[in-house]
């Protein structure tokens, strides 16, 4: 079939600024890949992001709280009732803002028109598909570029038309010694189509700590790596930014140092006895720790605030119980 030639002059194109749902990690209207080895915390990390976005709370490295947004979350690996909803509730998400397309009669794939219909109907600002390979469609070989490329092109076009950020979650392959760009499962075209690629991994010295490192950013300078804690006793907690690289994440090596961890250690030292909020704030300033990082450390440790006379005091949870009659 002959197609009429149509040329577009760049003079007629109106320039636009890139819009971000989470700068510089999650661009609006573009594809983002979150990948890592199985069990490293990819899904838990994404659910924490969803929680913040649905509640309108700022994510790490964001100073301003955004308006709460709707999210569409599709998973082919976990049950909605016994796994996803409990994890969303644990993360503190506004579950009324998390929508799921019903796949009971017909499974979704990346070419399904219901994806765009759902985005337009709900106004969702984020769509998550977990994992990538479950949504390619029957008969598509994820290792063949000629089969993967057109599907990703259509998905990217849908994201651009709707302005929605799209996260594709994927596993890493088991090959060792390769550059990070070749560790993603499937064709290199997945990485090529994404504007942002985030890699999640854990540290050998502290398996409860996970790192999110940006492996690709086509739209802005790469963001700092972000640490979070994930264990059965303490749950999910953001632990601040660090200098660990993607290679460190993939190898599990490197020593974690963040302002949040520094402030937590200082608070545990300072609050062996109750201290005034003013004294704590002054100490944070001396250490070059921002007030927001201080509040994150306070939340992570469960520190209690109590007014005594005209002053506010901070204390560790056990100290709060001990001094309750102060």
JOSUL-V895479 format. One record per residue. N is the residue number from 1. PHI is phi in degrees with one decimal (none if undefined). Layout:
# JOSUL-V895479
n->{N N}
phi->{PHI PHI}
This chain:
# JOSUL-V895479
n->{1 2 3 4 5 6 7 8 9 10 11 12 13 14 15 16 17 18 19 20 21 22 23 24 25 26 27 28 29 30 31 32 33 34 35 36 37 38 39 40 41 42 43 44 45 46 47 48 49 50 51 52 53 54 55 56 57 58 59 60 61 62 63 64 65 66 67 68 69 70 71 72 73 74 75 76 77 78 79 80 81 82 83 84 85 86 87 88 89 90 91 92 93 94 95 96 97 98 99 100 101 102 103 104 105 106 107 108 109 110 111 112 113 114 115 116 117 118 119 120 121 122 123 124 125 126 127 128 129 130 131 132 133 134 135 136 137 138 139 140 141 142 143 144 145 146 147 148 149 150 151 152 153 154 155 156 157 158 159 160 161 162 163 164 165 166 167 168 169 170 171 172 173 174 175 176 177 178 179 180 181 182 183 184 185 186 187 188 189 190 191 192 193 194 195 196 197 198 199 200 201 202 203 204 205 206 207 208 209 210 211 212 213 214 215 216 217 218 219 220 221 222 223 224 225 226 227 228 229 230 231 232 233 234 235 236 237 238 239 240 241 242 243 244 245 246 247 248 249 250 251 252 253 254 255 256 257 258 259 260 261 262 263 264 265 266 267 268 269 270 271 272 273 274 275 276 277 278 279 280 281 282 283 284 285 286 287 288 289 290 291 292 293 294 295 296 297 298 299 300 301 302 303 304 305 306 307 308 309 310 311 312 313 314 315 316 317 318 319 320 321 322 323 324 325 326}
phi->{none -80.3 -116.5 -62.2 -68.6 -135.2 -105.5 -115.4 -86.4 -63.8 -62.0 -90.4 -85.5 -84.8 -69.4 -134.5 -79.7 -69.3 -100.9 -126.2 -85.9 -152.0 -79.6 -101.9 -98.2 -135.1 -77.6 -72.6 69.5 -136.9 -94.8 -124.7 -107.6 -114.2 -137.0 172.9 -68.4 -56.5 80.4 -88.2 106.7 -59.7 -65.8 -62.1 -60.7 -64.4 -65.1 -66.9 -64.3 -59.2 -57.3 -64.1 -67.6 -74.6 -95.3 72.8 -105.0 -68.8 -88.6 -51.0 73.8 -108.2 -87.4 -109.3 -75.7 -83.0 -70.9 -58.4 -125.9 -85.4 -133.4 -105.3 -123.6 -117.6 -133.1 -109.2 -111.6 -125.5 -72.7 -70.0 -76.5 -98.8 -128.1 -67.8 -62.5 -57.8 -70.4 -64.3 -65.6 -61.7 -74.3 86.9 -69.1 -83.5 -64.9 -66.5 -97.2 -104.5 -110.3 -129.7 -76.2 -67.9 -107.3 -64.1 -98.9 -150.8 -69.5 -82.6 -145.0 -64.9 -96.1 -73.2 -66.8 -65.7 -60.8 -69.7 -59.9 -66.2 -62.9 -71.9 -72.3 -98.8 68.4 -58.7 -99.2 -142.7 -125.8 -120.6 -121.8 -134.2 -97.4 -54.7 -63.6 -75.1 -116.3 -77.8 106.0 -62.5 80.4 -90.9 -90.1 -69.2 -93.1 -101.0 -59.7 -68.1 -93.5 -79.5 -56.9 -65.3 -67.1 -67.1 -63.0 -65.8 -66.1 -63.2 -65.6 -62.9 -60.8 -67.1 -63.9 -93.0 75.2 -88.6 -78.1 -119.4 -105.5 -109.6 -97.4 -142.8 -88.0 -88.6 -80.0 -89.6 -64.3 -110.7 81.6 -91.9 -61.5 -57.0 -63.3 -105.6 -92.3 -67.7 -73.5 100.0 -64.8 -63.1 -66.0 -60.1 -64.4 -63.8 -76.2 -80.1 -88.3 -138.1 -127.3 -115.4 -113.7 -112.3 -156.1 -116.7 -95.0 -64.1 -70.4 -148.3 -60.0 -75.3 -97.5 -117.0 -122.8 -108.7 -116.9 -84.8 -95.6 -155.3 -148.6 -89.2 -120.9 -162.9 -58.4 -61.4 -78.4 -66.8 -70.3 -121.4 -101.2 -143.5 -103.1 -145.2 -150.6 -64.9 -81.7 -101.8 71.9 -95.0 -144.9 -68.7 -121.5 92.9 -90.3 -148.5 -99.7 -67.9 -95.1 -60.1 -61.5 -61.6 -64.7 -67.9 -91.5 75.6 -98.4 97.9 -102.6 -83.9 -137.4 -136.5 -64.2 -64.0 -62.8 -59.1 -70.2 -62.0 -62.3 -67.7 -65.2 -63.2 -73.6 -66.1 -97.8 -61.9 -131.4 -56.3 -131.0 -68.4 -59.8 -61.5 -64.2 -66.6 -62.1 -63.8 -66.2 -60.7 -63.5 -62.0 -85.7 74.1 -99.0 -70.4 -63.2 -65.8 -64.2 -59.4 -68.0 -64.1 -62.2 -60.0 -64.9 -60.2 -88.7 68.7 -65.8 -99.9 -105.7 -145.1 -90.4 -124.7 67.5 -102.2 -119.3 -94.3 -119.1 -107.9 -155.2 -67.1 -52.2 -67.3 -70.1 -61.7 -66.0 -64.9 -99.0 -57.7 -95.5 -58.0}
